[in-house]
Amino acid sequence: MLPIDLIRKAAARTPAAVAVEGPGFALSYAALLADVDALAAGLQAIDPRPQSRVGICAYNTREHLIALLAVMAAEKTWVPLNPRDAKPELDAKIAATRPSILIADEDCLDKFTPFDGARLILGKTRSNALDSVAGLIARNGGRAPARTHPPLDAPQAIKFTGGSSGKPKGVLQPYRAWNAGAASMIHALELTARDKYLLAAPLTHGTSCYVTPILAQGGTLVLLDGQTKPASILDAFAERGVTTTFLPPTAIYMLLAEPGVGDRRYPALRNLIYGGAGMPPEKVRAAEAVFGKAIATNYGQTEAPQIITFMPPGEFTDATYASAGRAGLLVELAVMDPSGRVVAAGTDGEIVLRGDLVMSGYLDMPELTAATIKHGWLHTGDVGALDRRGYLFIKDRLRDVVISGGFNVYPSDVEAALVKHPAVYECVVFGMPDEKWGEAVTAAVQLHKGANASADDIIAFAKTQVGSVKAPKRVVFYDDLPRSSVGKVLRRAVKEREMKRPAGTSGGPS
């Protein structure tokens, strides 16, 4: 059984139930599947090869959701392309995956280099055009896609954990991982047909993990009108019966800062899940004071999406506010020492897991795959400890990834972009604690002798290369970056110096 079949079963049970709703529309399961099947048949007509790749570059809309489900129904491999990424990064992901079809919002067409394969446009202004998604649905109305029944280890999606420097690191997420994730979420969140999930965070990221379990249970996906703003999210909580959503901590902080947030009531909300980064205990308590015992968290990676562990609402205590919860339904979780031995409760080590949730590997990177999955265990690169009750406490990251606003930012990607600036001799990038972003991307920069550049200049340049999410929020200048005996810049030493720097200062030591 494939993930799309879980949704088909729900549609067969309650075809008239509302599957997707948004401003001015409500789409039943029967109507949703009719559009999905028509588009899937159309995609197969363009490229009949099973498992061929389809990229989607779009914001959260009904059409984007239909396109994603159609890729699943056509038994093709989804390549999500975040329109907020910079053009070089999107181009690198397209080059790495080589999709035969690319679907994009009309206003996203300039975000990547013109595409050689088939291109389909999302958007009402192209509803009758031959190259539009709406036109393809209309021409294939009443048709159903062919079934080839691929193996469960075949990829449902290729998601990226890296960016534009060198070769992007694409994660092959198999059908079995999506099935395991859906079953785990249905179990952990106790999802039913009464649940309404708000699509607030981008579909190209963790939000997509919730589509299958919600629809598999006969629930409703709720779309907002236009850009997501704190006020519109709160309105959905208060007035549209939203029960569940996933947000990065940054977005929850913005909700808490919205005027009058504590004066309203959110009667249906029961799962306000944060992830992508941790939240300090005092922030969790502040969120519970406003939203009640609805706050939950999960821990996941692209390599094991979304629900390695889960902390359900109401289970936070003084002893567990800093925890990421306990292992998901279909996850075997452990902590290992460097020799690969499982350590005792309370002992720090690398977090590892095994089970159907684990990726099948990295795209075209067999050596990296072998180094990451050893004897069936996925090595996460994160340091943590399990207590005697199975609660996971994440302590640090073996990798240098910065999690800013719920998005993974890889220092090497930002560093590779910054050194393209004509004034930059060398740089090092790291995360610094930040109340709004969780971690703020910070760059320590050494300029060429005689060169001049301001922090604003470098930040603006970085935005053109890697996008605003990954661009540094702060730049500090060093006459000479600290180095090892072989000349390597010492990232940890720089970060330690900046952690000690008095607030408000900006220059680095010589």
Beta strands, then each sheet from edge to edge (+ up, - down):
strand 1: 18-22
strand 2: 25-28
strand 3: 53-57
strand 4: 77-81
strand 5: 101-105
strand 6: 118-122
strand 7: 155-160
strand 8: 170-174
strand 9: 196-198
strand 10: 220-222
strand 11: 244-247
strand 12: 271-274
strand 13: 295-301
strand 14: 304-311
strand 15: 326-327
strand 16: 332-336
strand 17: 349-354
strand 18: 361-362
strand 19: 373-374
strand 20: 377-386
strand 21: 392-397
strand 22: 402-404
strand 23: 407-409
strand 24: 424-434
strand 25: 438-447
strand 26: 474-477
sheet 1: 2+ 1- 10- 9- 11- 12- 13- 14+ 15-
sheet 2: 4+ 3+ 5+ 6+
sheet 3: 7+ 8- 18+
sheet 4: 16+ 17- 20+ 19-
sheet 5: 16+ 17- 20+ 21-
sheet 6: 22+ 23-
sheet 7: 24+ 25- 26-
end
